[in-house]
């Protein structure tokens, strides 16, 4: 799968596993277009986008930060993670309700440090 689409009618969907797909690989769609379908489902609290081919840091502002109920995010093993300076601190400070990022929980100490950093 190279794009997330058709989630508009999924009112009870809270978790979406998209690990090891081809998100970000479609030459006809940029990363934002490939992930825009996530916004059709505001009930999502947990998304796993790890091990795809997502490269554009703009996905944070255009998609990820616009998800109102996001609590768990797996984004590791995408090249976008290396393109974002202070990746973990930035995401934790910009998503106040995030409880788990990639390989570990977001502890209160992590949040306090990230917010002080920001």
N, CA, C and O atoms as a GROMACS GRO file, in nm:
protein
  472
    1UNK      N    1   0.085  -0.118   0.000
    1UNK     CA    2   0.000   0.000   0.000
    1UNK      C    3   0.089   0.124   0.000
    1UNK      O    4   0.183   0.134   0.079
    2UNK      N    5   0.060   0.218  -0.088
    2UNK     CA    6   0.142   0.339  -0.098
    2UNK      C    7   0.073   0.463  -0.044
    2UNK      O    8   0.134   0.569  -0.036
    3UNK      N    9  -0.055   0.452  -0.007
    3UNK     CA   10  -0.128   0.566   0.048
    3UNK      C   11  -0.238   0.516   0.141
    3UNK      O   12  -0.291   0.406   0.125
    4UNK      N   13  -0.271   0.599   0.238
    4UNK     CA   14  -0.380   0.566   0.332
    4UNK      C   15  -0.504   0.639   0.284
    4UNK      O   16  -0.505   0.761   0.270
    5UNK      N   17  -0.609   0.562   0.258
    5UNK     CA   18  -0.733   0.620   0.203
    5UNK      C   19  -0.853   0.545   0.258
    5UNK      O   20  -0.841   0.432   0.307
    6UNK      N   21  -0.969   0.609   0.250
    6UNK     CA   22  -1.096   0.544   0.279
    6UNK      C   23  -1.126   0.518   0.426
    6UNK      O   24  -1.197   0.423   0.458
    7UNK      N   25  -1.075   0.599   0.515
    7UNK     CA   26  -1.102   0.580   0.658
    7UNK      C   27  -1.218   0.665   0.707
    7UNK      O   28  -1.250   0.662   0.826
    8UNK      N   29  -1.281   0.739   0.619
    8UNK     CA   30  -1.386   0.833   0.656
    8UNK      C   31  -1.501   0.776   0.735
    8UNK      O   32  -1.552   0.845   0.823
    9UNK      N   33  -1.545   0.655   0.710
    9UNK     CA   34  -1.660   0.599   0.778
    9UNK      C   35  -1.625   0.514   0.899
    9UNK      O   36  -1.714   0.451   0.957
   10UNK      N   37  -1.501   0.510   0.937
   10UNK     CA   38  -1.455   0.424   1.046
   10UNK      C   39  -1.461   0.498   1.179
   10UNK      O   40  -1.357   0.537   1.234
   11UNK      N   41  -1.581   0.517   1.231
   11UNK     CA   42  -1.603   0.599   1.350
   11UNK      C   43  -1.547   0.538   1.479
   11UNK      O   44  -1.523   0.611   1.575
   12UNK      N   45  -1.526   0.409   1.482
   12UNK     CA   46  -1.478   0.344   1.604
   12UNK      C   47  -1.332   0.299   1.593
   12UNK      O   48  -1.278   0.240   1.687
   13UNK      N   49  -1.269   0.326   1.481
   13UNK     CA   50  -1.129   0.285   1.461
   13UNK      C   51  -1.037   0.369   1.548
   13UNK      O   52  -1.038   0.492   1.539
   14UNK      N   53  -0.958   0.303   1.632
   14UNK     CA   54  -0.865   0.378   1.716
   14UNK      C   55  -0.719   0.339   1.693
   14UNK      O   56  -0.629   0.412   1.734
   15UNK      N   57  -0.694   0.227   1.628
   15UNK     CA   58  -0.558   0.180   1.605
   15UNK      C   59  -0.541   0.141   1.459
   15UNK      O   60  -0.626   0.073   1.401
   16UNK      N   61  -0.430   0.186   1.400
   16UNK     CA   62  -0.402   0.154   1.261
   16UNK      C   63  -0.256   0.112   1.247
   16UNK      O   64  -0.165   0.191   1.275
   17UNK      N   65  -0.235  -0.011   1.205
   17UNK     CA   66  -0.100  -0.064   1.185
   17UNK      C   67  -0.066  -0.061   1.037
   17UNK      O   68  -0.126  -0.133   0.957
   18UNK      N   69   0.030   0.022   1.001
   18UNK     CA   70   0.073   0.033   0.862
   18UNK      C   71   0.224   0.005   0.848
   18UNK      O   72   0.289   0.055   0.757
   19UNK      N   73   0.276  -0.074   0.940
   19UNK     CA   74   0.418  -0.107   0.941
   19UNK      C   75   0.454  -0.187   0.816
   19UNK      O   76   0.378  -0.272   0.770
   20UNK      N   77   0.573  -0.158   0.762
   20UNK     CA   78   0.629  -0.230   0.647
   20UNK      C   79   0.539  -0.229   0.524
   20UNK      O   80   0.517  -0.333   0.462
   21UNK      N   81   0.488  -0.113   0.491
   21UNK     CA   82   0.417  -0.097   0.365
   21UNK      C   83   0.507  -0.017   0.272
   21UNK      O   84   0.629  -0.015   0.291
   22UNK      N   85   0.451   0.047   0.175
   22UNK     CA   86   0.532   0.126   0.082
   22UNK      C   87   0.491   0.273   0.087
   22UNK      O   88   0.496   0.343  -0.014
   23UNK      N   89   0.450   0.318   0.205
   23UNK     CA   90   0.411   0.458   0.221
   23UNK      C   91   0.531   0.546   0.192
   23UNK      O   92   0.639   0.525   0.248
   24UNK      N   93   0.513   0.643   0.105
   24UNK     CA   94   0.621   0.732   0.067
   24UNK      C   95   0.695   0.688  -0.058
   24UNK      O   96   0.785   0.758  -0.104
   25UNK      N   97   0.657   0.576  -0.113
   25UNK     CA   98   0.729   0.523  -0.230
   25UNK      C   99   0.663   0.562  -0.363
   25UNK      O  100   0.730   0.560  -0.466
   26UNK      N  101   0.536   0.596  -0.362
   26UNK     CA  102   0.464   0.630  -0.485
   26UNK      C  103   0.519   0.758  -0.545
   26UNK      O  104   0.518   0.863  -0.480
   27UNK      N  105   0.566   0.752  -0.667
   27UNK     CA  106   0.622   0.869  -0.734
   27UNK      C  107   0.516   0.973  -0.770
   27UNK      O  108   0.549   1.089  -0.792
   28UNK      N  109   0.390   0.932  -0.774
   28UNK     CA  110   0.282   1.023  -0.810
   28UNK      C  111   0.222   1.096  -0.690
   28UNK      O  112   0.146   1.191  -0.706
   29UNK      N  113   0.257   1.051  -0.569
   29UNK     CA  114   0.205   1.114  -0.447
   29UNK      C  115   0.322   1.146  -0.355
   29UNK      O  116   0.411   1.063  -0.335
   30UNK      N  117   0.320   1.266  -0.299
   30UNK     CA  118   0.423   1.297  -0.201
   30UNK      C  119   0.382   1.237  -0.066
   30UNK      O  120   0.272   1.182  -0.053
   31UNK      N  121   0.468   1.248   0.033
   31UNK     CA  122   0.441   1.188   0.164
   31UNK      C  123   0.315   1.243   0.228
   31UNK      O  124   0.239   1.168   0.291
   32UNK      N  125   0.292   1.372   0.213
   32UNK     CA  126   0.173   1.432   0.274
   32UNK      C  127   0.047   1.374   0.212
   32UNK      O  128  -0.047   1.339   0.284
   33UNK      N  129   0.043   1.363   0.080
   33UNK     CA  130  -0.073   1.305   0.012
   33UNK      C  131  -0.092   1.159   0.052
   33UNK      O  132  -0.205   1.112   0.064
   34UNK      N  133   0.017   1.087   0.072
   34UNK     CA  134   0.010   0.945   0.109
   34UNK      C  135  -0.048   0.926   0.249
   34UNK      O  136  -0.112   0.824   0.276
   35UNK      N  137  -0.027   1.022   0.337
   35UNK     CA  138  -0.072   1.009   0.476
   35UNK      C  139  -0.197   1.090   0.508
   35UNK      O  140  -0.253   1.074   0.617
   36UNK      N  141  -0.241   1.175   0.418
   36UNK     CA  142  -0.355   1.264   0.442
   36UNK      C  143  -0.481   1.188   0.483
   36UNK      O  144  -0.566   1.243   0.554
   37UNK      N  145  -0.495   1.064   0.440
   37UNK     CA  146  -0.611   0.982   0.474
   37UNK      C  147  -0.626   0.959   0.624
   37UNK      O  148  -0.736   0.929   0.670
   38UNK      N  149  -0.518   0.974   0.700
   38UNK     CA  150  -0.527   0.960   0.846
   38UNK      C  151  -0.620   1.064   0.906
   38UNK      O  152  -0.684   1.039   1.008
   39UNK      N  153  -0.627   1.180   0.844
   39UNK     CA  154  -0.710   1.288   0.896
   39UNK      C  155  -0.860   1.262   0.878
   39UNK      O  156  -0.942   1.330   0.939
   40UNK      N  157  -0.896   1.164   0.795
   40UNK     CA  158  -1.036   1.127   0.776
   40UNK      C  159  -1.093   1.055   0.898
   40UNK      O  160  -1.214   1.039   0.911
   41UNK      N  161  -1.004   1.010   0.987
   41UNK     CA  162  -1.046   0.931   1.102
   41UNK      C  163  -0.994   0.995   1.231
   41UNK      O  164  -0.888   0.956   1.281
   42UNK      N  165  -1.067   1.093   1.286
   42UNK     CA  166  -1.020   1.163   1.405
   42UNK      C  167  -1.019   1.078   1.532
   42UNK      O  168  -0.966   1.122   1.634
   43UNK      N  169  -1.075   0.958   1.528
   43UNK     CA  170  -1.077   0.872   1.646
   43UNK      C  171  -0.946   0.795   1.665
   43UNK      O  172  -0.929   0.728   1.768
   44UNK      N  173  -0.854   0.802   1.570
   44UNK     CA  174  -0.728   0.729   1.581
   44UNK      C  175  -0.647   0.777   1.701
   44UNK      O  176  -0.622   0.896   1.717
   45UNK      N  177  -0.606   0.683   1.785
   45UNK     CA  178  -0.520   0.715   1.899
   45UNK      C  179  -0.383   0.652   1.884
   45UNK      O  180  -0.287   0.700   1.944
   46UNK      N  181  -0.371   0.547   1.804
   46UNK     CA  182  -0.245   0.475   1.787
   46UNK      C  183  -0.221   0.448   1.639
   46UNK      O  184  -0.303   0.386   1.572
   47UNK      N  185  -0.106   0.495   1.588
   47UNK     CA  186  -0.072   0.464   1.449
   47UNK      C  187   0.072   0.414   1.441
   47UNK      O  188   0.163   0.469   1.504
   48UNK      N  189   0.091   0.309   1.364
   48UNK     CA  190   0.223   0.252   1.342
   48UNK      C  191   0.258   0.271   1.195
   48UNK      O  192   0.205   0.204   1.107
   49UNK      N  193   0.348   0.365   1.170
   49UNK     CA  194   0.396   0.394   1.035
   49UNK      C  195   0.542   0.353   1.018
   49UNK      O  196   0.608   0.396   0.924
   50UNK      N  197   0.592   0.272   1.109
   50UNK     CA  198   0.733   0.236   1.108
   50UNK      C  199   0.770   0.151   0.986
   50UNK      O  200   0.686   0.083   0.927
   51UNK      N  201   0.896   0.159   0.951
   51UNK     CA  202   0.955   0.080   0.843
   51UNK      C  203   0.886   0.102   0.708
   51UNK      O  204   0.861   0.007   0.634
   52UNK      N  205   0.856   0.227   0.678
   52UNK     CA  206   0.806   0.264   0.547
   52UNK      C  207   0.913   0.349   0.479
   52UNK      O  208   1.030   0.340   0.516
   53UNK      N  209   0.876   0.428   0.383
   53UNK     CA  210   0.974   0.510   0.311
   53UNK      C  211   0.936   0.658   0.317
   53UNK      O  212   0.946   0.730   0.218
   54UNK      N  213   0.893   0.701   0.434
   54UNK     CA  214   0.849   0.839   0.456
   54UNK      C  215   0.972   0.926   0.477
   54UNK      O  216   1.057   0.896   0.562
   55UNK      N  217   0.983   1.034   0.399
   55UNK     CA  218   1.102   1.119   0.403
   55UNK      C  219   1.076   1.264   0.440
   55UNK      O  220   1.165   1.330   0.494
   56UNK      N  221   0.958   1.316   0.412
   56UNK     CA  222   0.932   1.460   0.423
   56UNK      C  223   0.892   1.501   0.565
   56UNK      O  224   0.788   1.457   0.614
   57UNK      N  225   0.973   1.585   0.631
   57UNK     CA  226   0.938   1.631   0.767
   57UNK      C  227   0.809   1.712   0.772
   57UNK      O  228   0.753   1.730   0.880
   58UNK      N  229   0.761   1.759   0.660
   58UNK     CA  230   0.636   1.836   0.657
   58UNK      C  231   0.516   1.752   0.699
   58UNK      O  232   0.410   1.807   0.728
   59UNK      N  233   0.529   1.620   0.702
   59UNK     CA  234   0.417   1.536   0.746
   59UNK      C  235   0.378   1.566   0.889
   59UNK      O  236   0.263   1.545   0.928
   60UNK      N  237   0.473   1.614   0.968
   60UNK     CA  238   0.440   1.647   1.108
   60UNK      C  239   0.337   1.758   1.113
   60UNK      O  240   0.231   1.742   1.173
   61UNK      N  241   0.367   1.870   1.051
   61UNK     CA  242   0.276   1.987   1.053
   61UNK      C  243   0.147   1.960   0.976
   61UNK      O  244   0.040   2.000   1.020
   62UNK      N  245   0.158   1.892   0.863
   62UNK     CA  246   0.042   1.876   0.774
   62UNK      C  247  -0.050   1.759   0.810
   62UNK      O  248  -0.168   1.761   0.774
   63UNK      N  249   0.001   1.660   0.882
   63UNK     CA  250  -0.082   1.543   0.913
   63UNK      C  251  -0.075   1.507   1.062
   63UNK      O  252  -0.176   1.514   1.131
   64UNK      N  253   0.040   1.469   1.111
   64UNK     CA  254   0.054   1.412   1.245
   64UNK      C  255   0.004   1.507   1.354
   64UNK      O  256  -0.073   1.466   1.442
   65UNK      N  257   0.045   1.633   1.351
   65UNK     CA  258   0.005   1.728   1.454
   65UNK      C  259  -0.143   1.764   1.447
   65UNK      O  260  -0.197   1.820   1.542
   66UNK      N  261  -0.209   1.733   1.338
   66UNK     CA  262  -0.352   1.763   1.322
   66UNK      C  263  -0.442   1.650   1.371
   66UNK      O  264  -0.564   1.659   1.360
   67UNK      N  265  -0.383   1.544   1.424
   67UNK     CA  266  -0.461   1.430   1.473
   67UNK      C  267  -0.494   1.456   1.620
   67UNK      O  268  -0.406   1.446   1.706
   68UNK      N  269  -0.620   1.487   1.652
   68UNK     CA  270  -0.656   1.535   1.785
   68UNK      C  271  -0.642   1.434   1.898
   68UNK      O  272  -0.620   1.474   2.013
   69UNK      N  273  -0.654   1.307   1.870
   69UNK     CA  274  -0.653   1.206   1.977
   69UNK      C  275  -0.529   1.118   1.978
   69UNK      O  276  -0.526   1.016   2.047
   70UNK      N  277  -0.426   1.156   1.904
   70UNK     CA  278  -0.307   1.072   1.893
   70UNK      C  279  -0.236   1.057   2.028
   70UNK      O  280  -0.202   1.156   2.092
   71UNK      N  281  -0.215   0.933   2.069
   71UNK     CA  282  -0.148   0.903   2.195
   71UNK      C  283  -0.022   0.817   2.174
   71UNK      O  284   0.073   0.825   2.252
   72UNK      N  285  -0.023   0.736   2.067
   72UNK     CA  286   0.088   0.644   2.039
   72UNK      C  287   0.129   0.660   1.893
   72UNK      O  288   0.046   0.652   1.803
   73UNK      N  289   0.259   0.682   1.870
   73UNK     CA  290   0.311   0.701   1.735
   73UNK      C  291   0.437   0.619   1.716
   73UNK      O  292   0.533   0.631   1.792
   74UNK      N  293   0.436   0.535   1.614
   74UNK     CA  294   0.554   0.461   1.573
   74UNK      C  295   0.595   0.514   1.436
   74UNK      O  296   0.522   0.497   1.338
   75UNK      N  297   0.708   0.577   1.431
   75UNK     CA  298   0.756   0.636   1.306
   75UNK      C  299   0.900   0.593   1.275
   75UNK      O  300   0.955   0.628   1.171
   76UNK      N  301   0.960   0.517   1.366
   76UNK     CA  302   1.101   0.480   1.349
   76UNK      C  303   1.125   0.398   1.222
   76UNK      O  304   1.033   0.340   1.164
   77UNK      N  305   1.250   0.397   1.181
   77UNK     CA  306   1.297   0.330   1.059
   77UNK      C  307   1.236   0.390   0.933
   77UNK      O  308   1.215   0.320   0.833
   78UNK      N  309   1.207   0.519   0.938
   78UNK     CA  310   1.174   0.599   0.821
   78UNK      C  311   1.283   0.705   0.812
   78UNK      O  312   1.332   0.751   0.915
   79UNK      N  313   1.322   0.744   0.694
   79UNK     CA  314   1.431   0.843   0.682
   79UNK      C  315   1.390   0.980   0.736
   79UNK      O  316   1.477   1.062   0.765
   80UNK      N  317   1.261   1.005   0.751
   80UNK     CA  318   1.216   1.133   0.806
   80UNK      C  319   1.270   1.153   0.948
   80UNK      O  320   1.295   1.267   0.988
   81UNK      N  321   1.287   1.048   1.022
   81UNK     CA  322   1.335   1.059   1.161
   81UNK      C  323   1.476   1.119   1.166
   81UNK      O  324   1.508   1.194   1.258
   82UNK      N  325   1.558   1.086   1.069
   82UNK     CA  326   1.694   1.140   1.065
   82UNK      C  327   1.696   1.285   1.016
   82UNK      O  328   1.794   1.356   1.038
   83UNK      N  329   1.591   1.328   0.950
   83UNK     CA  330   1.587   1.464   0.895
   83UNK      C  331   1.534   1.567   0.995
   83UNK      O  332   1.541   1.687   0.969
   84UNK      N  333   1.482   1.522   1.106
   84UNK     CA  334   1.425   1.612   1.207
   84UNK      C  335   1.526   1.627   1.321
   84UNK      O  336   1.556   1.531   1.391
   85UNK      N  337   1.577   1.748   1.338
   85UNK     CA  338   1.670   1.773   1.447
   85UNK      C  339   1.600   1.751   1.581
   85UNK      O  340   1.487   1.795   1.601
   86UNK      N  341   1.668   1.683   1.671
   86UNK     CA  342   1.614   1.654   1.804
   86UNK      C  343   1.476   1.589   1.793
   86UNK      O  344   1.380   1.629   1.860
   87UNK      N  345   1.469   1.490   1.709
   87UNK     CA  346   1.346   1.419   1.673
   87UNK      C  347   1.254   1.391   1.794
   87UNK      O  348   1.140   1.436   1.795
   88UNK      N  349   1.302   1.319   1.892
   88UNK     CA  350   1.217   1.279   2.005
   88UNK      C  351   1.169   1.400   2.084
   88UNK      O  352   1.050   1.409   2.117
   89UNK      N  353   1.258   1.492   2.115
   89UNK     CA  354   1.219   1.611   2.191
   89UNK      C  355   1.115   1.693   2.115
   89UNK      O  356   1.018   1.741   2.173
   90UNK      N  357   1.136   1.708   1.986
   90UNK     CA  358   1.044   1.789   1.905
   90UNK      C  359   0.904   1.729   1.905
   90UNK      O  360   0.805   1.800   1.928
   91UNK      N  361   0.895   1.602   1.880
   91UNK     CA  362   0.763   1.538   1.871
   91UNK      C  363   0.694   1.539   2.007
   91UNK      O  364   0.574   1.566   2.016
   92UNK      N  365   0.767   1.508   2.112
   92UNK     CA  366   0.707   1.508   2.246
   92UNK      C  367   0.657   1.647   2.283
   92UNK      O  368   0.548   1.661   2.338
   93UNK      N  369   0.735   1.750   2.253
   93UNK     CA  370   0.692   1.886   2.289
   93UNK      C  371   0.575   1.934   2.204
   93UNK      O  372   0.496   2.016   2.250
   94UNK      N  373   0.564   1.885   2.082
   94UNK     CA  374   0.458   1.932   1.991
   94UNK      C  375   0.328   1.851   1.999
   94UNK      O  376   0.225   1.896   1.948
   95UNK      N  377   0.331   1.734   2.062
   95UNK     CA  378   0.210   1.653   2.080
   95UNK      C  379   0.190   1.632   2.231
   95UNK      O  380   0.242   1.535   2.286
   96UNK      N  381   0.117   1.721   2.296
   96UNK     CA  382   0.106   1.717   2.442
   96UNK      C  383   0.043   1.590   2.500
   96UNK      O  384   0.071   1.556   2.615
   97UNK      N  385  -0.039   1.520   2.425
   97UNK     CA  386  -0.106   1.402   2.477
   97UNK      C  387  -0.035   1.271   2.444
   97UNK      O  388  -0.084   1.163   2.476
   98UNK      N  389   0.080   1.279   2.379
   98UNK     CA  390   0.153   1.160   2.338
   98UNK      C  391   0.202   1.082   2.459
   98UNK      O  392   0.264   1.138   2.549
   99UNK      N  393   0.174   0.953   2.461
   99UNK     CA  394   0.212   0.866   2.573
   99UNK      C  395   0.322   0.768   2.535
   99UNK      O  396   0.391   0.715   2.623
  100UNK      N  397   0.340   0.742   2.405
  100UNK     CA  398   0.438   0.644   2.361
  100UNK      C  399   0.491   0.686   2.225
  100UNK      O  400   0.413   0.715   2.134
  101UNK      N  401   0.623   0.690   2.210
  101UNK     CA  402   0.685   0.726   2.083
  101UNK      C  403   0.789   0.621   2.047
  101UNK      O  404   0.885   0.598   2.121
  102UNK      N  405   0.768   0.559   1.935
  102UNK     CA  406   0.858   0.457   1.879
  102UNK      C  407   0.884   0.343   1.976
  102UNK      O  408   0.796   0.260   1.999
  103UNK      N  409   1.000   0.337   2.033
  103UNK     CA  410   1.040   0.220   2.109
  103UNK      C  411   1.026   0.234   2.260
  103UNK      O  412   1.065   0.144   2.334
  104UNK      N  413   0.970   0.345   2.307
  104UNK     CA  414   0.957   0.360   2.453
  104UNK      C  415   0.848   0.460   2.492
  104UNK      O  416   0.807   0.544   2.412
  105UNK      N  417   0.803   0.449   2.618
  105UNK     CA  418   0.699   0.541   2.666
  105UNK      C  419   0.752   0.683   2.681
  105UNK      O  420   0.873   0.706   2.687
  106UNK      N  421   0.660   0.777   2.686
  106UNK     CA  422   0.694   0.917   2.713
  106UNK      C  423   0.666   0.939   2.861
  106UNK      O  424   0.551   0.951   2.902
  107UNK      N  425   0.772   0.945   2.939
  107UNK     CA  426   0.760   0.966   3.083
  107UNK      C  427   0.745   1.115   3.111
  107UNK      O  428   0.777   1.199   3.027
  108UNK      N  429   0.696   1.147   3.230
  108UNK     CA  430   0.680   1.288   3.268
  108UNK      C  431   0.813   1.364   3.260
  108UNK      O  432   0.817   1.479   3.218
  109UNK      N  433   0.921   1.297   3.298
  109UNK     CA  434   1.054   1.359   3.290
  109UNK      C  435   1.090   1.391   3.145
  109UNK      O  436   1.146   1.497   3.117
  110UNK      N  437   1.057   1.299   3.052
  110UNK     CA  438   1.080   1.324   2.909
  110UNK      C  439   1.003   1.447   2.864
  110UNK      O  440   1.056   1.533   2.794
  111UNK      N  441   0.876   1.454   2.905
  111UNK     CA  442   0.791   1.566   2.864
  111UNK      C  443   0.844   1.698   2.922
  111UNK      O  444   0.850   1.799   2.852
  112UNK      N  445   0.881   1.696   3.047
  112UNK     CA  446   0.934   1.817   3.110
  112UNK      C  447   1.061   1.867   3.039
  112UNK      O  448   1.076   1.986   3.014
  113UNK      N  449   1.149   1.775   3.008
  113UNK     CA  450   1.273   1.813   2.937
  113UNK      C  451   1.244   1.862   2.796
  113UNK      O  452   1.304   1.961   2.751
  114UNK      N  453   1.154   1.795   2.727
  114UNK     CA  454   1.120   1.836   2.590
  114UNK      C  455   1.056   1.973   2.588
  114UNK      O  456   1.087   2.055   2.501
  115UNK      N  457   0.966   2.000   2.682
  115UNK     CA  458   0.900   2.131   2.687
  115UNK      C  459   0.998   2.240   2.726
  115UNK      O  460   0.988   2.352   2.676
  116UNK      N  461   1.092   2.210   2.815
  116UNK     CA  462   1.195   2.309   2.852
  116UNK      C  463   1.285   2.335   2.732
  116UNK      O  464   1.325   2.449   2.708
  117UNK      N  465   1.318   2.231   2.657
  117UNK     CA  466   1.399   2.244   2.537
  117UNK      C  467   1.328   2.334   2.434
  117UNK      O  468   1.390   2.421   2.372
  118UNK      N  469   1.199   2.311   2.416
  118UNK     CA  470   1.124   2.385   2.315
  118UNK      C  471   1.114   2.531   2.354
  118UNK      O  472   1.054   2.610   2.280
   0.00000   0.00000   0.00000
